[in-house]
Amino acid sequence: MLKKILKIACFVAIILVKYSLINIIFQPQKSNAAHIYAYNFEKFKATKSVYYDPSITKENNQCLNGLLNQLPQQGDKKTTEACLNTFGYNPEKKIKSPVMFVFEIGKTSQDVTTTLIYKSKNGQIHQEKFKAVGSRYYEWHIKSGIYTLDYIKPDRSPAFKPAYGNFYSPEGEKDKNGNPVNIGFHGREGNLMAGNGSNGCYRHRVEDMKRIMTIVKNAGEDANLPHNWYESTLPIAVISRLHLDK
């Protein structure tokens, strides 16, 4: 009888382990300062402006292809919903982001356009654009793809006012001063081009950064999300136009 019970218990344990592994493999995983998806531009048919990766879902592809064709950036609801439903869903918190950032890098490394896309309480999709200054060298630009916001921290210093957000910290990588590399965005008083650009962070005017913070806060409240809901949840797309304009 005891052997039979032990055999049943062992069988149940194996099933639970298999189920857990399936969840780990197939659920989108999010971790601090995570790179969720990197574009493979061999899968982009430039003549047709179509991106398709057979290893991911139809909705994932709809989002990724739409971003390359600037559809969410121009207010397209279908592709925006595809992005928020997939890359904007946090399976651990079981919440969905009502906000998405898109950073588009122009033909010069410092030329950055920030598009903030968000849903209002009535379900309408809105987008606002801001000009930003990026890295001084292309070596500081990270791979085009989807990331997850790690945090936004208030900061009163002129160089990071009124806040600093981080969304990628590549493990083990250090800058020229030996400090860990952190990629993010912030507000800056004065000349955004001071020092000929930054080391990977996207600089915005203080007024624009205040507006960005207000939108993120209000969108979360409208969706009845908890405080700091955006941490490890809010999706950020980074796209280099160089890959698309060849």
Solvent accessible surface area in square Angstrom, and as a share of the most:
residue,aa,sasa,rsa
1,M,181,0.81
2,L,125,0.62
3,K,170,0.72
4,K,132,0.56
5,I,89,0.45
6,L,107,0.53
7,K,151,0.64
8,I,101,0.51
9,A,56,0.43
10,C,75,0.45
11,F,125,0.52
12,V,70,0.40
13,A,50,0.39
14,I,86,0.44
15,I,84,0.43
16,L,106,0.53
17,V,88,0.51
18,K,122,0.52
19,Y,132,0.50
20,S,54,0.35
21,L,92,0.46
22,I,92,0.46
23,N,50,0.26
24,I,104,0.53
25,I,120,0.61
26,F,155,0.65
27,Q,78,0.35
28,P,61,0.39
29,Q,92,0.41
30,K,15,0.06
31,S,70,0.45
32,N,110,0.56
33,A,10,0.08
34,A,13,0.10
35,H,52,0.23
36,I,45,0.23
37,Y,30,0.11
38,A,43,0.34
39,Y,19,0.07
40,N,59,0.30
41,F,49,0.20
42,E,160,0.72
43,K,66,0.28
44,F,28,0.12
45,K,126,0.53
46,A,66,0.51
47,T,137,0.80
48,K,144,0.61
49,S,46,0.30
50,V,61,0.35
51,Y,3,0.01
52,Y,130,0.49
53,D,8,0.04
54,P,95,0.60
55,S,96,0.62
56,I,45,0.23
57,T,79,0.46
58,K,181,0.77
59,E,63,0.28
60,N,23,0.12
61,N,9,0.05
62,Q,58,0.26
63,C,0,0.00
64,L,0,0.00
65,N,37,0.19
66,G,0,0.00
67,L,0,0.00
68,L,6,0.03
69,N,49,0.25
70,Q,56,0.25
71,L,65,0.32
72,P,0,0.00
73,Q,2,0.01
74,Q,122,0.54
75,G,27,0.26
76,D,52,0.27
77,K,105,0.44
78,K,148,0.63
79,T,9,0.05
80,T,0,0.00
81,E,36,0.16
82,A,2,0.01
83,C,0,0.00
84,L,1,0.01
85,N,58,0.30
86,T,21,0.12
87,F,13,0.06
88,G,0,0.00
89,Y,74,0.28
90,N,3,0.01
91,P,14,0.09
92,E,130,0.58
93,K,91,0.39
94,K,153,0.65
95,I,26,0.13
96,K,83,0.35
97,S,1,0.00
98,P,10,0.06
99,V,0,0.00
100,M,0,0.00
101,F,0,0.00
102,V,0,0.00
103,F,0,0.00
104,E,10,0.05
105,I,2,0.01
106,G,11,0.10
107,K,138,0.59
108,T,80,0.47
109,S,7,0.05
110,Q,36,0.16
111,D,60,0.31
112,V,0,0.00
113,T,33,0.19
114,T,0,0.00
115,T,0,0.00
116,L,0,0.00
117,I,1,0.00
118,Y,32,0.12
119,K,47,0.20
120,S,31,0.20
121,K,155,0.66
122,N,119,0.61
123,G,20,0.19
124,Q,100,0.44
125,I,26,0.13
126,H,68,0.30
127,Q,64,0.28
128,E,47,0.21
129,K,109,0.46
130,F,17,0.07
131,K,126,0.53
132,A,6,0.05
133,V,16,0.09
134,G,0,0.00
135,S,0,0.00
136,R,49,0.18
137,Y,113,0.43
138,Y,94,0.36
139,E,144,0.65
140,W,35,0.12
141,H,36,0.16
142,I,30,0.15
143,K,143,0.61
144,S,5,0.03
145,G,0,0.00
146,I,0,0.00
147,Y,0,0.00
148,T,0,0.00
149,L,0,0.00
150,D,21,0.11
151,Y,49,0.19
152,I,12,0.06
153,K,114,0.48
154,P,118,0.74
155,D,46,0.24
156,R,230,0.84
157,S,44,0.28
158,P,86,0.54
159,A,32,0.25
160,F,75,0.31
161,K,64,0.27
162,P,34,0.21
163,A,1,0.00
164,Y,32,0.12
165,G,0,0.00
166,N,2,0.01
167,F,0,0.00
168,Y,45,0.17
169,S,44,0.28
170,P,16,0.10
171,E,174,0.78
172,G,75,0.72
173,E,99,0.44
174,K,136,0.58
175,D,30,0.15
176,K,152,0.64
177,N,107,0.55
178,G,42,0.40
179,N,78,0.40
180,P,92,0.58
181,V,16,0.09
182,N,64,0.33
183,I,2,0.01
184,G,0,0.00
185,F,0,0.00
186,H,6,0.03
187,G,0,0.00
188,R,53,0.19
189,E,79,0.35
190,G,71,0.68
191,N,99,0.51
192,L,26,0.13
193,M,74,0.33
194,A,34,0.26
195,G,59,0.56
196,N,82,0.42
197,G,0,0.00
198,S,9,0.06
199,N,44,0.23
200,G,1,0.01
201,C,17,0.10
202,Y,2,0.01
203,R,21,0.08
204,H,0,0.00
205,R,126,0.46
206,V,15,0.08
207,E,107,0.48
208,D,20,0.10
209,M,0,0.00
210,K,104,0.44
211,R,101,0.37
212,I,0,0.00
213,M,52,0.23
214,T,57,0.33
215,I,6,0.03
216,V,3,0.02
217,K,122,0.51
218,N,67,0.35
219,A,4,0.03
220,G,1,0.01
221,E,99,0.44
222,D,51,0.27
223,A,47,0.37
224,N,141,0.72
225,L,34,0.17
226,P,80,0.50
227,H,167,0.74
228,N,54,0.27
229,W,9,0.03
230,Y,27,0.10
231,E,54,0.24
232,S,19,0.12
233,T,0,0.00
234,L,0,0.00
235,P,0,0.00
236,I,0,0.00
237,A,0,0.00
238,V,3,0.02
239,I,0,0.00
240,S,17,0.11
241,R,49,0.18
242,L,66,0.33
243,H,75,0.33
244,L,27,0.13
245,D,74,0.38
246,K,194,0.82
